[in-house]
């Protein structure tokens, strides 16, 4: 297991501590005269760890935490009423809790400790009856979930971890380009189940891992090929004060889809073919319609860095900038040619 980044370790440590302070303080305020001392129960420390430290784990999601802990509380309280020997009661409570969590798709490891706590602290559990599952178990868990949502959001983590599927940049029903060759989600879920990894990693995380691995493999295949080696250098550009009519003439004359907008060889923006289509006024200056949200690259940057940039964004071409001046341009067609040549085992110097 790799060591977490220092910033992430500090984030998780502070978050777990504050979560229990928040939960315990709120319960002490709500139950100032509680004779049973149930404001906090030990398994909540493990629940807090999962919700704060590994918020993307399937074991840490709200359904798993709330339903898993509550079911274990109900089962533990029920087993206590059977008046069995402690070892037998402990095994029965934990075993039934695991089965119930599996059937309800609410696997949450701290729930096993909830069931065990109910048995080991039988007098306390008998005093509360089945209500033990609601207060403190369900109530405490719900408070921790609420805190985890706020804390993870405030510190840059996604929780609950339900990322929307990556979609096409053209707002169609197609998957994002880098996802189209992956097996469908139900197949990935089956693979995880076959490898007994369904409780460790979610389908979306698995998909992202596969995409990242494929991107890394593409980077390795491209080796040290740089943007400067494949960029177009004899560029057709347009000035910011030129009219869209003039830009359209350049598009027609040269068969281009993208024009760099420059001033004194400095990149100001990019104009795409769609920008000159009516209702845009042909007399408008280019600067009113050009895109300034472009991501230039250095001539020394690896070509592999452009794969995702040009594949799944609206950007048709990547300007290459050196010393603040436009040095070249790499289009999607250029990138496809490079990938095809490398895929056939060729090199640019063949």
N, C-alpha and C positions, 0 to 999 in steps of 0.2 A: 504494500500500500504506500502510495506516495505521500509525502508530507504536505499538508495544505499550505497555501501561501500565508505569510505572516499576517497580512491584512485580513484575510478570511478567517484565520484562527482567532484574531482579536475580535472581529465582528461577531463570531459565533459565541465566544466566551462572554462578552458583555451582554449579548442578547439573551443567552440562557439565564444569566444571573438576574437581569432586569425582569425577565418573564416570570420568574418565581417570586421576586419582590412584588411585582404588580398583582399577580394572582393571590398570593398570601395576604398582602395588604388589603385588597378589596374584600376578601372573605372575612378577615378579622373585623373590618368595618361593618360588614353585613351581619356577622354573628359574634358580637362582642362578648356575649355571655355563654358561648358554647361550652358545655361541660365535657363533650366528647373529644375535643381537640382535633376535629377533623378538617381544619382549615386547609391543610396540605397533607398529601399522602406521598410516600416515597416514590412510587412509580412515575409520578409527574416529572421527576428530574430527568428520567429517560425520555419521556414524551417531549419535554422541552428541548432536549438535545436533538432529537430527530427533526422537530419542526423548525428549529433555528439553524442547526449546523448542516443538515442535509435536506433542505426544503424541496429539492427536486426528486427525492426518493419516493417511490410508490408507497413505502411504509409510512411516510410522513404526511400524506395527504389528509385533508379534513375528514373525509369519509372513513378512512382507515383508522385515524386516531379516535374520533368520537364514537363510531360504532364499535370498533374493537375494544376500547376500554369499557364502554357501557355493557356490552355483551359479557365481558369477563366479570364485571361487577355483579351482574345478575346471576351468572352461573356460580360464582364464588359464594354469594349470599345464599343461593339455593342449596349448595352442597353443605354448607355449615349447618343447615337445619336437619340434615340427615344424621347428625351426631356420630359420624364415623371416626375411627382413629385418625390422628393428624396426618401421618404419612399417606394413608389411603385417600383421605379427603384432599390433601394437597395435589396428589397425582391426578385424581379425578377432576378437580376443578381446573387445573392447567390444561389437561388433555382435552376436556370438553370445550374449553375456551378456544384452543387452537383450531379444533374442528369447526366451531361456530364461526370463527373469523374466516376460515378458508371458504366455507359455504357462502358467506355473505360478501366475499371479496373485500374484506376489511382487515388484512393482515397488519398487525401493529405489535411489535415485540414487547413494549412495556405492559401490554394488556395481560401477558402471562404473569407479570409481577402483581397486577391488580387482583387477579384470581387468587394468587398465593397469599397476598396480604389479607384478603377476606378470611381465609382459613386460619392463618397464624394468629390473627387478632379476632378470634371468634366472639368473645364477649362484646366487643365493640360492634361487630357486624350484626350480631343478634339484636343488639339494642336498636339498630337502625332498620333491620329487616331488609327487604328488597329495595327499600329507599336508598340503601348504600350505593346502588348503581346510579342513582340520580344525583344525590348529594352525599359525598363530595365528588364522586367519579366523573359523571357527565358534566356537572357544573364546572369543575376545575378544568377539565379538558376543553370545554367550550371557551373558557376565558383564555387559556393558553393559545388556542387556535386564533382567537381574535387578536391577541398580542402579536402572534407570529405573522399574521397578514400585514399588520402595520409595520412591524420591525423589518421584515424582509423587503417590503416595498420601499421603506425609507433608506435602506442600505444597499439597494440595487439588485436584490434577488427577486425572482418570480415565485410567488406563492399565493394561492394554490398553483401548482405547476401544471398548467394546462395550456401549453402554447398552441395557438391556432396553426393549422397546417400551412406550410409555405405555399403561396399561391403564385399564379402566373403574373408577371409584371404588366400584362395586358388586360387584367381584370376579366379573364376568361376562366372556365371551369378546369382548365388543364393545370396539372401540378407544376411547380416551379421547375425550370429546366434540369437542375441538378438532381431532382427527385424522380424523374420519369423512368429511369432505368432501375430504380429500387423495387424490390418486391412490395406488393400492396400491404397496408398496415395489418390486415388480418393474417397474412403469411408471416410477417415479422413477429406478431404476437404468438403464433403457433411455434415459431422457432425458439422464442424465449421460453415458452412453456416446456418444450422438449428438452431444453438445456437446464431446466429448473432455475431460470434466471428472472422469471416474471416478477418476483417480489423485489428484485435488486435494481432493475432498470426498466423504465417505461418505454413504450413503443416509440414515442417522439424522441426521447434521448437516444435510443438505438438508431433511429433514422439519421439523426444529426451526426452520430459517431461514424456511420457508414459514409455519409457525404464527406465528412472531414478526412476520413481515411483515403477515399478516392481522390480528393483534391491533393492530398499529400503525395499520393502515388503519381499523379500527373506532374507534380513539381519535380519529383525524382526523375521522371522520364525526360523532362525538358532540360535537366541538368543546369548548366551555368548560362544558358541562353538568355541574353539581355534584351531589353526593349530597344536599345540603341542599334542592335544588330538587325532587327526586322522592321523598324519603323520606316515609313515613307518620308523622304526628306524634301522632295520637290513639291511643295504644298500649294494648293489653291486656297487662298484666304479671302475674307471680305472685311471691309471696314465697318465699324460700328455705326457710322453715319450714312452708309450706303442704304439705298431703298430695298425693300423686299423684292421689288421688280428686278432690280439688278442682281440680287442674290438668286432669284429664280432662274435668271438667264445663265448664271454660273452652274447651277444644278443641272440644267438641261444640256449645256455645252460639254460638261465634263462627266456627266452620268454619276454624280455624287449623291450621297444621302446625308452627309454632314459637312458643314463648313466651319473651320475655326474663325472666330472673330478676333481680329488683332488691331493693335495700334502701336506703330513703331516696333513691330515684331514681338510685342508683349501680348500674351494671351488674355483676352477680355471675357471670352465666353465661347459658346458653341451654338450654331444655328442648324437645326435639322430640317429635313424636307417638309415635315408636317407643320413646321412653324410658318411656312409661306402659303399654306392652303387657305382659301377663303373660309370664314369671313375676314381674315386678316386683310387690311388695306394695303394694296401693293405699293402705295406711296409712303407707308410707315417706314421709319428708319429701323435698321436691323437691331439696334440696341434695345428697342422696346419689346422685342420678341425673342432675343437670344437667351439661352440658359447660362446662368453664371454658376449653377450648382454642378460643377464638373470636378472630376478627380484627376488631376494631371499626375504623370509618373516621371521618374528620372530615367535618363538613358541607361543608367547602371542597374535599374530595377529588374529583377527576374521576370521574364515573360509570363511565368506561371501566376504571378500576382494578378494578371488581367483576366484570368479564366472566369472567376466569379463576377468580377466587376462588369465585364461585357456580356456575360451569359444571362444574368438574372436581374439586370437593372435596365432602365430606359436608355442608358448611355450607349450610343451606336459606335462611338470611337473614343479612344483615350489619347489626349494630347500629351506629347512628351516635351517636358520643359527642362531647360538647362540654363543655369545662371539667370533665371527669371525671364528667359526668352523662349519662344516657341521653337523647338528644334525638329519636331517630327510629329507623325500621327500614326496610330495603329488602329485599324478598323476591325470589325468582327471578321470580315473576309480575310484580312491578314492573319488573324489568330487561327482561323479554321485551316488556312494553308499550312501554317507552322505545325499545328497538331496533326494534320493529315500526313505531312512529311515525316514527322517524328514517329508517328504510328506505323509507318511503312518501313521504319528502320533506317531512314535516310538522315542525312545531316545537311545543314545549310551550305556546307562547303564541298558537297559531292560534285 
